[in-house]
């Protein structure tokens, strides 16, 4: 999306809530491929800003290299 100054903004409607980046949330939400390892390991609390930063890094990696940074884990 573009803002009123025509700057590109990335939007993720997976968990569309406005929250303080330092707010601690509970529960596992969002798209699995964009979740940080600690969330995938089952840690139930996380800071919104840290999780968003990790998701942005995954998006940036995918844009630069054309593939997601992680493959599916094989047992």
C-alpha positions in Angstrom: 0.0 0.0 0.0 1.0 3.6 -0.4 0.6 6.4 2.2 -0.4 10.0 1.5 3.2 10.8 0.4 3.3 7.8 -2.0 5.7 5.8 0.2 5.4 2.1 0.0 4.2 0.4 3.2 4.2 -3.4 3.8 1.0 -4.6 5.3 0.3 -8.0 7.0 -3.3 -8.6 7.9 -2.5 -11.9 9.6 -2.8 -10.3 13.0 -4.3 -6.9 12.4 -4.1 -5.2 15.7 -2.5 -1.9 16.7 -0.2 -2.5 19.6 2.7 -1.0 21.3 5.9 -2.6 20.0 7.0 -3.3 23.6 3.7 -4.9 24.5 4.0 -8.6 25.5 1.5 -10.8 23.8 0.5 -14.4 24.4 -0.5 -17.2 22.1 0.8 -18.4 18.8 -0.6 -16.3 16.0 0.5 -15.3 12.5 1.8 -17.2 9.5 4.2 -20.0 10.4 6.9 -19.1 7.9 7.2 -15.6 9.4 7.3 -16.6 13.0 10.6 -16.5 15.0 12.1 -19.8 16.2 11.3 -19.1 19.8 7.6 -18.9 18.9 7.8 -22.1 16.9 9.5 -23.9 19.8 6.4 -23.2 21.9 7.3 -20.1 24.0 3.9 -18.5 24.7 4.9 -14.9 25.3 6.6 -12.5 22.9 7.1 -8.8 22.3 5.2 -7.5 19.3 8.0 -5.4 17.9 10.6 -8.2 18.0 8.2 -10.6 16.1 7.4 -7.9 13.5 11.1 -7.2 13.0 11.8 -10.9 12.4 8.9 -11.1 9.9 10.2 -8.0 8.0 13.6 -9.7 7.8 12.0 -12.8 6.3 10.2 -10.6 3.7 13.3 -8.8 2.8 15.3 -12.0 2.4 12.6 -13.4 0.2 12.5 -10.2 -1.9 16.3 -10.2 -2.4 16.9 -13.9 -3.0 13.5 -15.0 -4.5 13.0 -17.8 -2.0 12.1 -17.9 1.7 15.0 -18.2 4.1 13.8 -21.4 5.7 12.6 -24.7 4.3 10.2 -27.1 5.9 11.8 -29.2 8.7 12.1 -32.9 7.8 11.9 -35.5 10.6 
